[in-house]
Amino acid sequence: MPKLFLQSGKRFHLTAEEGNSLRLGSPVLYKQQKIGEIVDIQLNAKSTKNNMAIELLIYEQYTDLIKNNTRFYNVSGFQLDASLQ
């Protein structure tokens, strides 16, 4: 279940093979500036690959940074290989 948040913005749904180091409330960074946060992480019930469904909240003033070809990476340096849905 997604956590409640006070900041306005837009939600984005991603899928990833793993979500081991991801946590609710973890920041989404752009050039080391927090532009959003993770608001939900679940096992993707719609997938036969048993991947993770991740929901991000990108704060209103930063939503224009997210495009159809935007790629998200885990801070530890390995690629999430996440895609917008």
N, C-alpha and C positions, 0 to 999 in steps of 0.2 A: 504494500500500500504506500503510495507517495506521501511524503511528509508535507505538512502545511508550510507555506512560505509567505512572507510579507512583501517581498519585492515583486514588482510587476515585470513581465517579460513574455517571451514566447517559448513554448515547449517544443523540443525536438526529440524524436525517437530514433535510437540507433540500435544496431545489432553488433555483437562482437563475439568472437570465439571464446574468449575468457574474460572474466571480470574479477580475478583474484585480488588485485590490489585496489579495486575501486570501492568506495564507501559512500553512503548517503551523506550529502553535504560537502563532499570533496569539491574543490574549486575547478572550474573550467577556466583555463588561462589563455590569454593571447598576448604575446610579447611580455610575459611575466605579470600581466595585469589581470585581475580576476574579472571575468565578464559573465560569469554564471556559475552554476553548481549542479551536481548530480542530485536529482530529486527522487529517482526510483531505479532499482536494479532487481531484475527477476530472471528466472530461467524462462526462456522464450517458449511458451507452450504451443505457439503456431509453427514452430520449426521442427523438422525431423533431425536437425543437426545438433540439438541440445545446446544451442548457443544462448547468449545472454541478451536480454532486452534492457536497454539503458535509456532512461529518460533524463534529458537535460533541461534546465531552465536557463535560458540566455536572457540576461537583463535587458530591458527595453532599449536602453541607449546603445546597445551593442548588437542588436538583431540584424542590422544591415551588414555585419561582418560575415554572416553565415550564408553561403551560396549552395547550389545543388552539388557542386564539386568539392565542397569543404571536407577536409580530412581531419580526423581527430586522432591524437596520439596519447598514449599513457605517459605520464611524467617520467616514469622510470626509463623511458627511451625506446621501448618496443612499441610497435604499431598496433593500435586497436583494430585496424582494418574495419572501421565502422562505417556504415552508410546511412544516409538520411532515408527515412521512409515516409 
